[in-house]
Amino acid sequence: MSARDTILGRLRERLDGPLAAPACDFSVVTGRGWSHEERLRRFEDKIASVHGEVIHTDHAAWIEALISMLADKDIKRLGLGREHPIAQEARTALADSGIELTDADRDIESWQREQFDSLEAGLTSTRGGIAETGSLWLWPTSDEPRRLSLVPPLHIAVLDADAIEDTFFDVVERHDWAGNMPTNALLISGPSKTADIEQTLAYGVHGPRELVILVRH
């Protein structure tokens, strides 16, 4: 018998019975009980505090809000997916806009330089938001790879107001991350930022300088 088997055998044959997992109290990370309006307010306050921009729209008019925002920021080259309904709707609306639409589902080696040097903005869907921290959560796919939200100077995210949860724990529990944990989840709380040794925040050093969230009601 190996030393490992000996140790495990002793654990299984404990005189005071088998080990049991301790009771867990998750009340500190859940149970906020916020209303829909309170969740939305907290989300917007938190993400605005770190330079995230929120634009409110409705499901019928979000494309008009997107077009207006792209014009205001003089965006001429936009990266986006092809399969997600948000990307499909945006592609149809922007087909004759003069904005160059760049496919994001290409092999990174084939357009790495182009992506880092000339892509002005990336448009992505989101799976939801977190009111407590002012965060977006995304599950990147081959259609919308993670670099679409992490590389261009401007990240445009489309968020449904009804998909905002109170806390990160509520997201994990409600969407069954324990049984269906994503292989590559992104939590985004504002544009890229870093701090030097003096703890001075700087934005856009190694990623998007701007984050715009189109919240659809």
C-alpha positions in Angstrom: 0.0 0.0 0.0 1.4 3.4 -0.9 1.7 6.3 1.5 -1.1 8.1 -0.3 -3.5 5.1 0.2 -2.5 4.9 3.8 -3.3 8.5 4.4 -6.6 8.4 2.6 -7.5 5.2 4.4 -6.9 6.8 7.8 -9.1 9.8 6.8 -11.9 7.5 5.7 -11.7 5.5 9.0 -11.9 8.4 11.3 -13.3 7.4 14.7 -15.5 10.5 14.9 -17.1 9.8 11.5 -16.5 11.2 8.0 -15.5 14.7 7.4 -18.4 17.0 6.4 -18.2 20.3 4.5 -18.8 23.3 6.9 -22.0 25.2 6.7 -21.7 28.2 4.3 -23.4 31.5 4.8 -23.6 33.3 1.5 -25.7 36.2 2.8 -22.8 38.6 2.6 -22.6 38.2 -1.2 -26.3 37.9 -2.2 -29.7 38.9 -1.0 -29.6 42.6 -1.9 -33.3 42.6 -2.9 -32.9 45.7 -5.2 -35.6 46.6 -7.6 -35.1 46.8 -11.3 -34.7 50.6 -11.1 -32.2 50.4 -8.2 -30.1 47.8 -10.0 -29.9 50.0 -13.1 -29.1 53.1 -11.0 -26.3 51.4 -9.1 -24.9 49.8 -12.3 -24.8 53.2 -14.0 -23.3 55.0 -11.0 -20.6 52.5 -10.5 -19.5 52.2 -14.2 -19.7 56.0 -14.7 -17.3 56.5 -11.7 -14.6 54.7 -13.7 -15.2 56.6 -17.0 -17.7 54.2 -18.5 -20.4 55.9 -20.7 -24.0 54.7 -20.6 -26.5 55.5 -23.3 -30.1 54.6 -22.7 -32.2 53.4 -25.6 -35.0 50.9 -26.3 -34.9 47.7 -28.3 -36.5 49.4 -31.3 -34.2 52.3 -31.4 -30.8 51.0 -30.3 -29.4 50.9 -33.8 -30.2 54.7 -34.2 -28.4 55.3 -30.9 -25.4 53.3 -32.2 -25.3 55.2 -35.5 -25.5 58.5 -33.8 -22.7 57.6 -31.3 -20.4 56.3 -34.1 -20.9 59.6 -36.0 -20.2 61.7 -32.8 -16.9 59.8 -32.3 -16.0 59.8 -36.0 -15.6 56.0 -36.2 -14.7 54.8 -39.7 -13.7 51.2 -38.9 -15.7 48.9 -36.7 -15.0 45.3 -35.8 -17.9 43.0 -35.0 -19.2 39.5 -35.3 -21.4 38.0 -38.0 -23.6 35.4 -36.2 -25.0 37.1 -33.1 -28.3 38.9 -33.7 -26.8 42.2 -32.4 -24.0 42.0 -35.0 -26.4 41.0 -37.8 -28.7 43.9 -37.0 -25.8 46.3 -36.9 -24.3 45.0 -40.2 -27.6 45.5 -42.0 -28.1 49.1 -40.6 -24.5 50.1 -41.3 -24.1 48.5 -44.8 -24.3 51.8 -46.6 -23.0 54.1 -43.9 -19.5 54.4 -45.1 -18.1 52.7 -42.0 -15.8 49.8 -42.8 -17.1 46.7 -41.1 -14.4 44.3 -40.1 -15.0 40.6 -39.4 -13.7 39.6 -36.0 -13.8 35.8 -36.4 -10.6 35.6 -38.4 -7.4 33.8 -37.3 -5.4 36.3 -35.1 -2.2 35.7 -37.1 -3.9 36.8 -40.3 -4.9 40.3 -39.1 -3.0 40.9 -35.8 -1.2 44.0 -37.1 -4.4 45.4 -38.7 -6.3 44.8 -35.5 -3.9 46.6 -33.2 -3.0 49.5 -35.6 -6.1 50.5 -37.4 -9.3 49.1 -35.9 -11.0 52.0 -34.2 -13.8 50.3 -32.3 -15.2 46.9 -31.4 -18.9 46.1 -31.0 -20.0 43.2 -28.7 -23.0 41.7 -27.1 -23.1 41.0 -23.4 -24.6 38.3 -21.3 -25.6 40.7 -18.5 -24.4 43.2 -15.9 -23.7 43.4 -12.2 -25.2 46.3 -10.2 -23.0 46.0 -7.2 -19.7 46.5 -9.0 -20.9 48.2 -12.2 -19.6 45.3 -14.4 -20.5 43.7 -17.7 -20.0 40.0 -18.1 -19.3 38.4 -21.5 -18.7 34.9 -22.8 -16.5 35.3 -25.8 -17.0 33.1 -28.8 -15.3 32.5 -32.1 -17.8 34.9 -33.5 -17.1 37.6 -30.9 -13.6 36.8 -29.6 -12.3 38.4 -26.4 -9.9 40.6 -28.3 -12.8 42.4 -29.8 -13.5 44.0 -26.4 -9.9 44.2 -25.2 -7.9 45.6 -28.1 -9.7 48.5 -30.0 -9.5 52.0 -28.5 -13.3 52.0 -28.2 -15.4 49.1 -26.9 -19.1 49.4 -27.6 -21.2 46.9 -25.5 -24.9 46.3 -25.9 -26.6 45.4 -22.6 -30.3 44.6 -21.9 -31.5 46.3 -18.8 -33.4 43.2 -17.7 -30.1 41.2 -17.6 -28.5 43.2 -14.8 -28.2 41.1 -11.6 -27.6 42.4 -8.0 -24.2 40.7 -7.4 -21.6 38.5 -9.0 -22.8 35.6 -6.8 -26.3 36.0 -8.3 -24.8 35.7 -11.8 -22.9 32.6 -10.9 -25.9 31.0 -9.2 -28.6 32.0 -11.6 -26.7 30.9 -14.7 -25.4 27.7 -13.2 -21.7 28.4 -13.4 -21.1 25.5 -11.1 -22.4 23.0 -13.6 -21.8 25.0 -16.8 -18.8 27.2 -16.1 -17.7 29.2 -19.1 -14.1 28.5 -20.3 -13.5 32.2 -20.9 -15.6 34.7 -19.0 -14.9 38.4 -19.1 -15.8 40.8 -16.4 -15.5 44.4 -17.6 -15.7 47.4 -15.3 -14.9 50.5 -17.3 -12.2 51.1 -19.9 -8.7 49.8 -19.5 -6.9 51.3 -16.5 -3.7 50.8 -14.6 -1.9 52.5 -11.7 1.7 53.4 -11.1 3.7 53.1 -7.9 2.0 56.3 -6.6 -1.4 54.8 -7.2 -2.4 57.3 -9.9 -4.9 55.8 -12.2 -4.3 56.0 -16.0 -6.9 55.0 -18.6 -6.4 53.3 -21.9 -2.7 52.3 -21.5 -3.1 48.7 -22.6 -6.6 48.4 -24.0 -9.7 50.4 -24.7 -9.5 54.1 -23.8 -13.3 54.3 -23.9 -16.2 52.0 -23.0 -19.7 52.9 -24.2 -22.7 50.8 -23.0 -25.9 50.9 -25.0 -28.5 49.9 -22.4 -31.7 48.6 -24.0 -34.9 48.9 -22.1 
